[in-house]
Amino acid sequence: MTKRSMTKLLMLFSISPFLLMACSSDESSGDEAGVQDTLIFARGGDAVSLDPSEVTDNESENVAQSVLETLTTFADGETTTEPMLATEWQESEDGLTYTFTLREGVQFHDGTDFNADAVVFNFDRWMTGSGENFPMYGTVFGGYEGDESHNIASVTALDESTIEITLNNSQPTLLKDLALTPLSISSPSAIEESGEEYRSNPVGTGPFVFQEWQRNERIVLEKNDDYWANGLPKLEQVIFRTIPDNSARLNALLSGEVDLVAGLDSESYAQVEGDADLMLFARPPLNLGYLGMTLTHEPLDDPIVRQALSHAVNKDAMVEAFFGEGAIPAKNAIPPAVEGYNDDIEPYPYDPEKAKELLAEAGLPDGFEMELYAMPVSRPYMPDGEKVAEYLQSNFADIGVDATIVSFEWATYIEQALNGEAQTFLLGWTGMNGDADNFIHTLFHGDNIGSTNSTQYDNEELNALLDEARTITDQEQRNELYRQAQVILHEDPPVIPLVHTSPALAGKQNITGFDPHPTGRVMTTEIEFEQ
């Protein structure tokens, strides 16, 4: 998802003595031997919350991934799962019971023990919540305690280092779901002590300990000297800096003020590749950038109008103009790399005359007026939301639709989009577990209205297909259901799929140990600087 807007003051805030000390030079971010031990990572927007359980935005999650940990995790560069806080697991023959052995000797940053009771505490917290405070839990497990669709029957501590998760129905994505950052395990003591302030004071078992958050400026993490993995982390400190403007962020890298940046304009790739001191870190494509059309706003409640807008967009020209190497125009709501992708679907051809005919059929021969929300921050699937919004505005003007571009700071933008206040809006999704369910169910199932279903789309036929796909383990059967779901989303479109990108980060040439993962996660555990 995306970020800030015109607030260019934020990106050029004056460098305090603290920041001068943190800049990546031998004097500022190294030890006495000149070894750099601080990573300064610049991104386009600030976090919304540092409790990942209550948010779905990548900026929040990317910080939390250094502080908190999950039971399972993804292998480097892949969406297969590996142990993290759980070292092994067994699945019952009926697929309804999973028994997890937990890593022993692990402590939270506050000195309390990580154990089975802590895991149960976290699950109890999530399942007794709601879509307003723990949206991803409800999306992953079909609701909350007391909901008929809730798929967790129980989470039980069998002993200090063993938990048992019992499901009501099979969940073929469970191990991948448990690797999602919103299901990170927090310190129960810290949650009880901090209350609502926990979102600004996270306490986990991760390689770094939260130290400071200056809103819209920086978040500082310090090395966890008691981390359970021997020899890790490699760095002493990680600083996440907020620099909303893409050019200012790149200039900070070029000047040595920061070490790693996300959200590059496509035209910057060649500049980075031509600098011997820098390099690109390209992620495999596992995302979707889209224009959402909120069905609770007239005339967007009419599928014919949404089809007309789909014909109005010249995606090929847009992708060529605003996206980097490896980006492809999107026709479906999942990227081609995801199992179940329906390549038989023909994309909406760019056809302004057809769009006008459809508007006339819908009773709007003279078009209509609407608001178009432009993402205020750079995201991998949308490096420059303002430029894309202006391009779409021009496309829509050609068919008589007057789109007024509006934007807000990131937290407000997300809130209003999720609440259905935006008529049309730019957003996107980076696949968290590499499964079609994580795209289609998350973004379009009617149960997720008010959390991750920003378009307020509720199609009974689609809902039934997605529910069925969650109850079977045969992957080809699931793939066929997702192929059918994509047909529905094409004929009754809640979004205009725009682009799948191969997003790149730029950083110093001597950075090692960084995995540009397809999910977009930022894991800092093994990062270091070659000398």
KAQUI-V795316 format. One record per residue. RES is the residue in one small letter. PHI is phi in degrees with one decimal (none if undefined). Layout:
RES,PHI ; RES,PHI
This chain:
m,none ; t,-121.5 ; k,-152.5 ; r,-43.1 ; s,-125.5 ; m,-88.7 ; t,-79.8 ; k,-77.2 ; l,-65.1 ; l,-62.2 ; m,-80.4 ; l,-113.3 ; f,-60.4 ; s,-66.2 ; i,-80.3 ; s,-79.0 ; p,-55.0 ; f,-61.0 ; l,-68.2 ; l,-62.3 ; m,-69.0 ; a,-88.8 ; c,-62.5 ; s,-83.7 ; s,-136.6 ; d,-60.1 ; e,-74.8 ; s,-100.4 ; s,-127.3 ; g,-124.2 ; d,-90.4 ; e,-65.5 ; a,-87.0 ; g,83.1 ; v,-88.0 ; q,-73.2 ; d,-129.3 ; t,-122.7 ; l,-103.8 ; i,-109.0 ; f,-108.5 ; a,-101.6 ; r,-135.1 ; g,-79.1 ; g,-144.1 ; d,-84.4 ; a,-67.8 ; v,-92.9 ; s,-151.5 ; l,-98.0 ; d,-97.0 ; p,-64.6 ; s,-63.2 ; e,-105.5 ; v,-134.1 ; t,-130.2 ; d,-88.8 ; n,-66.6 ; e,-62.3 ; s,-67.5 ; e,-63.7 ; n,-65.3 ; v,-75.7 ; a,-59.7 ; q,-64.5 ; s,-90.4 ; v,-105.0 ; l,-118.2 ; e,-133.9 ; t,-107.8 ; l,-68.2 ; t,-116.8 ; t,-144.8 ; f,-93.2 ; a,-66.0 ; d,-55.2 ; g,73.8 ; e,-136.6 ; t,-112.7 ; t,-79.6 ; t,-101.1 ; e,-136.0 ; p,-66.5 ; m,-136.2 ; l,-78.1 ; a,-100.2 ; t,-91.9 ; e,-160.7 ; w,-156.6 ; q,-128.6 ; e,-111.0 ; s,-70.9 ; e,-61.8 ; d,-84.2 ; g,73.7 ; l,-105.1 ; t,-129.0 ; y,-120.9 ; t,-112.0 ; f,-112.7 ; t,-93.0 ; l,-93.8 ; r,-66.1 ; e,-95.7 ; g,76.9 ; v,-98.8 ; q,-122.0 ; f,-73.4 ; h,-63.2 ; d,-88.8 ; g,90.0 ; t,-81.8 ; d,-82.6 ; f,-83.3 ; n,-156.9 ; a,-61.8 ; d,-62.9 ; a,-65.4 ; v,-64.5 ; v,-60.6 ; f,-56.4 ; n,-63.3 ; f,-64.3 ; d,-61.8 ; r,-62.0 ; w,-67.9 ; m,-72.6 ; t,-93.6 ; g,-92.5 ; s,-155.0 ; g,-64.4 ; e,-75.9 ; n,-110.0 ; f,-133.7 ; p,-63.1 ; m,-71.9 ; y,-58.7 ; g,-63.0 ; t,-66.2 ; v,-70.9 ; f,-109.3 ; g,74.0 ; g,129.8 ; y,-133.3 ; e,-54.0 ; g,96.6 ; d,-77.9 ; e,-60.8 ; s,-86.9 ; h,-63.3 ; n,-95.3 ; i,-91.3 ; a,-80.4 ; s,-166.7 ; v,-128.4 ; t,-126.6 ; a,-85.4 ; l,-79.7 ; d,-157.4 ; e,-61.1 ; s,-123.6 ; t,-140.1 ; i,-124.4 ; e,-126.3 ; i,-106.9 ; t,-110.3 ; l,-103.3 ; n,-80.3 ; n,-138.2 ; s,-60.2 ; q,-135.8 ; p,-62.5 ; t,-99.7 ; l,-55.7 ; l,-63.7 ; k,-70.7 ; d,-62.2 ; l,-70.0 ; a,-88.0 ; l,-72.9 ; t,-56.8 ; p,-61.6 ; l,-103.4 ; s,-69.5 ; i,-95.0 ; s,-99.1 ; s,-68.9 ; p,-57.2 ; s,-62.2 ; a,-66.2 ; i,-63.2 ; e,-67.2 ; e,-74.4 ; s,-89.4 ; g,61.1 ; e,-65.8 ; e,-77.5 ; y,-60.2 ; r,-61.5 ; s,-110.7 ; n,-143.0 ; p,-70.5 ; v,-133.5 ; g,-130.7 ; t,-113.7 ; g,-71.9 ; p,-70.6 ; f,-129.6 ; v,-107.8 ; f,-65.0 ; q,-119.9 ; e,-156.3 ; w,-137.0 ; q,-99.4 ; r,-54.0 ; n,63.6 ; e,-126.3 ; r,-157.9 ; i,-125.9 ; v,-114.1 ; l,-121.1 ; e,-113.5 ; k,-56.6 ; n,-87.8 ; d,-66.8 ; d,-106.6 ; y,-60.9 ; w,-70.5 ; a,-89.8 ; n,-59.5 ; g,80.4 ; l,-124.2 ; p,-76.4 ; k,-85.0 ; l,-91.9 ; e,-90.6 ; q,-154.2 ; v,-128.2 ; i,-121.0 ; f,-97.3 ; r,-105.9 ; t,-101.8 ; i,-132.8 ; p,-61.3 ; d,-83.4 ; n,-59.5 ; s,-66.1 ; a,-64.2 ; r,-66.6 ; l,-64.9 ; n,-62.0 ; a,-65.3 ; l,-70.5 ; l,-61.7 ; s,-84.1 ; g,85.7 ; e,-71.6 ; v,-130.4 ; d,-109.3 ; l,-147.6 ; v,-132.5 ; a,-110.8 ; g,79.8 ; l,-97.3 ; d,-67.0 ; s,-59.7 ; e,-71.6 ; s,-87.1 ; y,-57.4 ; a,-62.3 ; q,-63.0 ; v,-67.0 ; e,-65.6 ; g,-86.3 ; d,-101.2 ; a,-63.6 ; d,-91.1 ; l,-124.1 ; m,-152.7 ; l,-95.5 ; f,-113.6 ; a,-88.9 ; r,-94.8 ; p,-64.1 ; p,-70.1 ; l,-147.3 ; n,-149.4 ; l,-144.1 ; g,-103.1 ; y,-145.1 ; l,-104.3 ; g,-83.4 ; m,-123.9 ; t,-79.8 ; l,-72.9 ; t,-84.7 ; h,-110.3 ; e,-72.8 ; p,-90.5 ; l,-73.6 ; d,-73.9 ; d,-94.6 ; p,-61.0 ; i,-65.9 ; v,-65.2 ; r,-66.5 ; q,-65.7 ; a,-61.4 ; l,-62.6 ; s,-64.5 ; h,-73.4 ; a,-81.4 ; v,-95.4 ; n,-88.7 ; k,-67.1 ; d,-58.4 ; a,-67.4 ; m,-64.0 ; v,-64.6 ; e,-64.0 ; a,-81.0 ; f,-122.2 ; f,-125.7 ; g,-84.4 ; e,-58.8 ; g,88.4 ; a,-75.5 ; i,-131.2 ; p,-61.3 ; a,-98.0 ; k,-121.2 ; n,-122.9 ; a,-85.4 ; i,-128.4 ; p,-74.9 ; p,-59.0 ; a,-73.4 ; v,-85.3 ; e,-58.6 ; g,95.1 ; y,-60.8 ; n,-99.3 ; d,-79.5 ; d,-75.8 ; i,-68.5 ; e,-88.5 ; p,-66.3 ; y,-62.6 ; p,-71.7 ; y,-68.0 ; d,-152.2 ; p,-57.6 ; e,-67.4 ; k,-62.2 ; a,-60.7 ; k,-64.5 ; e,-62.3 ; l,-66.8 ; l,-62.3 ; a,-63.4 ; e,-61.3 ; a,-83.8 ; g,84.7 ; l,-128.5 ; p,-64.2 ; d,-100.2 ; g,78.8 ; f,-163.0 ; e,-107.9 ; m,-156.4 ; e,-96.6 ; l,-125.4 ; y,-79.4 ; a,-100.2 ; m,-58.5 ; p,-86.9 ; v,-134.6 ; s,-85.3 ; r,-127.8 ; p,-55.1 ; y,-87.1 ; m,-153.4 ; p,-60.4 ; d,-142.4 ; g,-63.0 ; e,-66.2 ; k,-65.6 ; v,-64.3 ; a,-61.2 ; e,-64.6 ; y,-65.6 ; l,-63.5 ; q,-55.3 ; s,-66.1 ; n,-59.0 ; f,-69.7 ; a,-60.6 ; d,-65.8 ; i,-112.2 ; g,88.1 ; v,-99.6 ; d,-94.1 ; a,-100.9 ; t,-91.8 ; i,-82.3 ; v,-132.3 ; s,-157.4 ; f,-146.0 ; e,-67.6 ; w,-57.6 ; a,-61.1 ; t,-67.7 ; y,-57.3 ; i,-61.7 ; e,-59.2 ; q,-70.0 ; a,-64.7 ; l,-63.4 ; n,-82.5 ; g,80.2 ; e,-80.4 ; a,-84.3 ; q,-72.1 ; t,-129.4 ; f,-155.6 ; l,-89.8 ; l,-152.5 ; g,-169.0 ; w,-149.8 ; t,-104.9 ; g,-59.2 ; m,-88.6 ; n,-127.3 ; g,74.1 ; d,-111.0 ; a,-60.0 ; d,-56.0 ; n,-68.0 ; f,-89.0 ; i,-74.7 ; h,-65.0 ; t,-61.1 ; l,-90.0 ; f,-131.4 ; h,-70.6 ; g,-60.6 ; d,-66.3 ; n,-98.1 ; i,-62.4 ; g,97.3 ; s,-124.5 ; t,-102.3 ; n,-91.8 ; s,-73.0 ; t,-82.0 ; q,63.3 ; y,-79.1 ; d,-144.8 ; n,-110.5 ; e,-60.5 ; e,-64.2 ; l,-65.1 ; n,-55.0 ; a,-64.9 ; l,-63.2 ; l,-68.6 ; d,-64.1 ; e,-63.7 ; a,-63.4 ; r,-86.8 ; t,-107.6 ; i,-119.3 ; t,-106.3 ; d,-67.9 ; q,-65.6 ; e,-68.2 ; q,-62.8 ; r,-63.3 ; n,-57.5 ; e,-65.0 ; l,-64.1 ; y,-70.4 ; r,-63.3 ; q,-64.6 ; a,-62.0 ; q,-67.2 ; v,-63.3 ; i,-61.0 ; l,-66.9 ; h,-76.6 ; e,-80.1 ; d,-125.7 ; p,-77.8 ; p,-85.8 ; v,-136.0 ; i,-102.7 ; p,-61.9 ; l,-105.8 ; v,-159.3 ; h,-116.1 ; t,-116.7 ; s,-105.2 ; p,-65.6 ; a,-122.8 ; l,-104.9 ; a,-121.0 ; g,-156.4 ; k,-67.0 ; q,-60.7 ; n,-92.5 ; i,-75.8 ; t,-128.6 ; g,82.0 ; f,-100.0 ; d,-103.7 ; p,-75.2 ; h,-71.1 ; p,-60.8 ; t,-73.8 ; g,87.8 ; r,-68.3 ; v,-120.9 ; m,-100.4 ; t,-103.9 ; t,-56.1 ; e,-106.8 ; i,-70.3 ; e,-153.6 ; f,-112.3 ; e,-69.8 ; q,-102.2
